[in-house]
């Protein structure tokens, strides 16, 4: 790779991930062509490998480029969420999760506004995908770095347990359920004063809360499974999109090669026509020269005969 190649690739990436997804491929093709024209084939290949971002990834890149301070403020919540999870501080988790939800929604709306400013309409599903990216960035430091770079090209999501799975849940020891007391035959009401198995009001409340917590955990697991399935589907779509882009590049290269060969063939045919015409002209001149030679030889023979007759 030439000395200028890294800078050329870096400049190309900075430009490409700042344009809308629909403009990405045409601009990339122009940058590849410019690198080839400059004789920098290594840079051309590297630029050609840069991947077009999904709509949601493009929105995340918009935030990283135009709202970096606000984005850093959101991502700074990750450390507090991790601390609250590690210490099982339920009240802190609830407060931070509520704050996270508000900030993620606000950032998604801001990205949508930025896109609308430039004339791009954003679907609700795309905004949801962006919120998934921001949630994933809060849960995974590597994803957060990708988002901060402003060069994210895929839609990522976080599936699993962590800050998202524990949000709003306060850990408590499990309460052992006991048999229901039999009703008093005299009054028809449970005798909570004499029955040692009867649950006091606060214990019943805790049991109900634990049931809700278990139901919430099951619902979150179902949500995680759905997110994982959706993430796999998006990954497959992205893989197919990359394959399609690669096919488009090969087709464009093939068309260019065919055009070059067609031009070479036309030049060769023109040269063949010129050579054929030259050969025909030379053949005609040769025939004329041969005729003149034969006529001269006949004149020589006649002259020799005249000399012989006079001798």
N, C-alpha and C positions, 0 to 999 in steps of 0.2 A: 504494500500500500504506500502511495506517495506521501510525502510529508504534509501536503495540504489536504489529504483525504479526510483525516479526522475532523478538521475544522469544517470542511465542506459538508460532511455527514451531519455534524452537530448543527450547523446553520440550517440544513435542510429539515432536520427533525423539529427544530424550533419553529420553523415556518409552517410545516405540515400540520403539526398538532394544534395550530392556532386557526386553521381553516375549518369550515363546516365539513361533515363527513361526505356530503355529495361532491364537494370540490376536491377531496383528498386525492383520488386517483389521477384526475387530470393534472393537478399541480405536481404530484409525484412524478408522473411521466415527463413533465417539462424539466424537472430537476435532474432526472436520470439522463435525459437527452443532453442537457447542458453539461453534465459531468462527462459524458461520452465525448462530446464535442471538444471538451478541454483535454481529452486524452486520459482522464482519470477513471479507468475502468473499475478499479477497486471501490471507489466511492460510488460509482453508478450502481454496482451490485449491492452495496450496503444500503443505499437509499431505496432501491427497489424492494428490499426486504422489510421496509417499515410498514407496519400494519395499519389499515384504516380503522379508526375508533368506532365503536358502536355509538348510537345516539346518546345513551346515558353516560358513557365514558367521555364523550365530547363535552357534555354539560359539566362533568366533574373537572375537566381541563379548563373550562371557562372560569369556574370558581377559583381554581389554583392560579390562574393568570390574572384575573381581574378582582378577585376578592380574597387574596391570600391571607390578609390579617384576620378576617372573619373566619376563614377556614381553619387557620391555626388555633383560633379561640375554641372552635368546636372540637378539634382533635385533641386539645389539651385536656378534655374531660376524660380521656381514656385512662390516664394514670389514676385519677380519683375513683373512677369506676372499678378499676382493678384492686385498688386498696380497700374499697368498701366490700368487694366480693371476698377478698382474702381474709378480711376480719369478720366476715358475716354480719356486717352492720346493716341490718334491714332498713332502718329509717334513712340512712345515708343513701342506700341503693335506690329507694323509692324517690327521694328528692332529686338525685342525680339523673335517674332514668327519666323523670318528668322533664327535667331541664334539657336532657339530650333530645328527647322527642320534639320539644319545641324548637330547639336549634336546628335539628335535622330538617324539620318541615320548613323552617324559615329559609335555610340555605337552598333547599330544593326550589322554593318559590322564587328566590333571588336568581337562581340559574335559569329558571324559565323566563323570568323577566329580561335577563341579559340576552337570551336567545331571541325573544320577541322583539327586542330593540333592533336586532339585525335582520328582522323579517322572517325568522324561523319559528314555526309553530311546533309546540312540544305536546305530545299526547300524554294523557294521564298515566298510561302504562310506563312510558319513558321516565316520567317524574318518579314513579314508584321504584323503578330500577335505580334511579339516582339515589333515592333514599336508602336503598339496599347497599349501594356502594359506600355511602357515608357511614352506615351502621357497621359495615365490614371494616372500614378504616378505623373505627373506634375500637373494634375487637382485635385487630391484627396490625401490629406495627409495620410489617412489610407492606401491607396494602396501604397503610397511611402514607408511607414514603412514596409509593407509586402515585397516589392521589396528589400529594404535594408537588410531585415533579411536573405536573401539567402535561404528561405524555401517556396517560392511561389509554389503552386501546381496547380493553375488554370490559364487559359488565361482570363485576364480581359481587359475591354475596357471602354473608357469614352464616353458616349453619352449624349448630352445635350449642353447647352450653357455655356460659360465661356471663358477662355483664347482661346480655340480652335475656338469657335463660333465667337468671335470678332476680331480674328487676321486679320489684313489688313483693317479693317473698321474704318473710322473716323466719329464720330457722328456729324451730322449737323441738323439744324432745317429743317422741311419739307417745300418744296417750293410749293406754290399754283399754279396749272396750270390754264392758262387763255385761252379763245378762240383764234384761229388763226386769224390774221387780214385779211381783204379782200384785194385782189390785186387791185392796182390802175388801173382804166380803161384807163388812159392816157398812162402810161409807162409800165404797165404789171408787175411791181415790188411792193413789200410791201412798204408802206410809213412809215418807222420806225420812222421818225422824228415827224409825226403828230399823229400816232396811239399810244395811251397810253398803249395798251395791248401788244405791241410788246416786246419780250424778248431780252434784251441786250446779247452780246456774253458771258459774264461771267455767267449770269443767265442760259443761255442755257447749258453751260458747267456743272454748278452745277446740273441742272435737269438731264442731261445725267449721271452724276456721281451717283446721287441718284437712277436712274433706275438700274444702274449696281449694286449698293449696295443692292437694293431690290432683284434683281436676284441672287446675291451672297448669300443673306440670305436664299432665297428659296432653292438654291442648297445645302447650308449647312444643312438646315432642312432635306432635302431628304437624305443627307449623314448620318445625325444623326439617321434617321429612319432605314437606311440600316445597320448602325453599331449596333443599338439596336437589330434588327432582327438577325444579325450574332452573337451577344453576347448571345441571347437566345438560338440559335442553338448550340453554343459551350457549354453553360451551360447544355443543354439537353444531348449533347454527353458526357460531363463529368459525369453527373448523371448515364447515362447508363454504362459508363466505371467503375464507382464505384460499380454499381450493379453487373457487370460482375466479377470484382475482388472479391467481396464478395461471389459470386457463386463459383469462383475458390477456395477460402479459405474453403468454406463449403465442396466442393467436396474433397479437399485434406484431410480435417479432417475426412470425412466419409471413405475415402480410408484407412487412417491410422487406424481408428477404426475397419474397416473390417479386416485389416491385423492382428491387435491385437487379435480380436475374433477368426480369423482362427487359429492363433498360439495357443490360449487357447484351442480351440476345438481339435486340433491335440494332444496337451498334454493330454487332457481328454481321447481321444481315445486310446492313448498309455497306460495310466493308466488302462483303461478298459481292454485292451488286457492282461496286466500283471495280473490284478485281476482275469480274466477268467482262465488264465493258472494256477494261484495259486490254484483257486477253484477246477479245474480238478485234479491237483496233490493231493490235500488234500482229494478229494473224493476217488481217487484210494487207497491212504494210509488207508483211513477209511475202505474201503471194505476189504483190506488185513488184517487189525486188527480184523475186525468182523469175518473173516474166521478163524483166529488163535484162537479167543475166543471160537468159536463153536467147534473147534477141541479139545481144552483143556477141554471144558465141557464134550465132549464125552469120553475123557480119564478118567475124574473123575468118570463118570457113570460106566464105565467098571471096574475101580478099586474098586468101592463100591460093585459092583455085585460079584467080586472075593472074597472080604472080607466076604460077606454074605454067599457065598457058603462054605467057609472054617470054618465058625463059628459053 
